[in-house]
Amino acid sequence: MKRLLLIAALIAAAPAASYAQHGPDYGRPSYGGGRGDQDAARAAVRGGRQVPLSQVIATISARTPGRQLNTTQGDAGGRPAYFVQWQTNDGRVIIFVVDAQSGAIISRQGG
């Protein structure tokens, strides 16, 4: 009986220990940037290591009229990059991959 109580207590404590060690998002799938990623991106822009997203959107808009649907950050070829989902005025959707340090469009997919 004592053994069962001990096992039950260990099982109950395991998620709490994992939560304390890894935080509230541990074990959840990652679907893009979280608050920490946004803060890191802002710090990179303030530090001059990354161009602001507004500049990236202006560059894309000048080249391809339309509107921004969504943007995420990641890396492309080992460099930080913006992935901008863009809808053209005629309804086509294009994903622009933009170097976050220089603001240069690396590639485009779709559309």
C-alpha angles and dihedrals in degrees: 000000000000089000091055091050091049092050091047091050092050092049091049092049096049098077091046091052091048091048092050093048100041106023134239097304096054111129095014119117116254115233098177140307121351131199091282091054091051091050091049091050092050090050091050091051092047090048092051093243094114136032116242118260090239089064091049091050091049091051093050093044092052090051100038118020113223140080140290114252101177141341132203133174129229136123134286118196091350094306128106111262143180117228106205120191106208132186116208121219090259092054102259117139120222130181111215118199108206128187103242094208099051103020091232118145106244098185146333130222129198129001 
